[in-house]
Amino acid sequence: MTDTKISKEIPIFFAVDDGYCPFLAVAIQSLIDNSSAENTYLIKILHTDISDENKKKIAKYERENVDIEFVDLNYYIQKVKDKLYTRDYYSKTTYFRLFLPNLYPQYDKVLYLDSDIVILDDIAKLYNTDMGDNLVAAAPDDVIQFNEVFQVYVEKVVGVADYRRYFNAGILLMNLDEMRKFKFQEKFLYSLDRITFAVAQDQDYLNRLCKGRVKLIDRIWNRMPIADPKIKTENVKLVHYNLAFKPWHFEDILYKEFFWMYAQETEYFDTIQNIRDNFSEEDRFKDNQSHDRLKKLAKKESDCVGDDRKYRR
């Protein structure tokens, strides 16, 4: 069972490629601006190709209570990298979180955070969530909750009993101690040889392997830019600009003001503005079409699987 005491040392993992460093900087800036001097934040950046220039820029965020370490995983994923299926704009870095239980035996619990986020409260509050003996703690995925095609997909193809329990893995509290006991990595690699999840990739593997041992957290800790009158802006703790909801690509993104507020504090601000200014109408059209393509893919996958959900009690 995970220790439920309040921890002052917070291990936090990101996974990025070189091109995503500007957005990682925004995420770290927001983390620091909302941190507490009482805590020590141990930031580990998993990668395979970050340039020395970007490492130097990101390393400047170190503080007395913020430690930053770059972890090159080329050696670790060499044997499996060709099996790591990706699509669209995803990179293989998205799978790195699945190796954390074995990579870091010294930790019983860690936070994994995607880099397309801004943090609006002390992330230590999320880290100190009591997980019991659950494998992970995460928020329900908003994209799934509001779309019937994806609801059918996660129940029929992924095998989650109730789509309302399908979680987004971009903000993930991981009980590494219990995951090691569960032999999570061994089971993931076994599944990787036999199952390909084309829609949400590593997130689907996580939901399949961890089902029944997931603590659902409030969506204010993983708030996506999808309108929901039930959630007030002032209550949001973390914004996740997932999928095509990128304020550096589109003007009409919900919660964009938070992103630009932290972006302007970083030395990547001009770079991010240039990315926005050079994102063409053709690029925007392709991004807008990506969601429809994903829905069609989810429906095709679902149509290839029988449906016995009517027998559930």
PyMOL commands that set and color helices and strands:
alter all, ss='L'
color gray80, all
select helices_A, chain A and resi 18-33+52-59+74-77+81-83+92-103+123-127+142-145+148-158+163-165+176-181+184-194+202-210+219-221+233-235+256-263+269-277+281-303+309-311
alter helices_A, ss='H'
color red, helices_A
select strands_A, chain A and resi 9-15+40-47+66-72+110-113+117-119+136-138+171-174+214-216+238-240
alter strands_A, ss='S'
color yellow, strands_A
deselect
rebuild
show_as cartoon
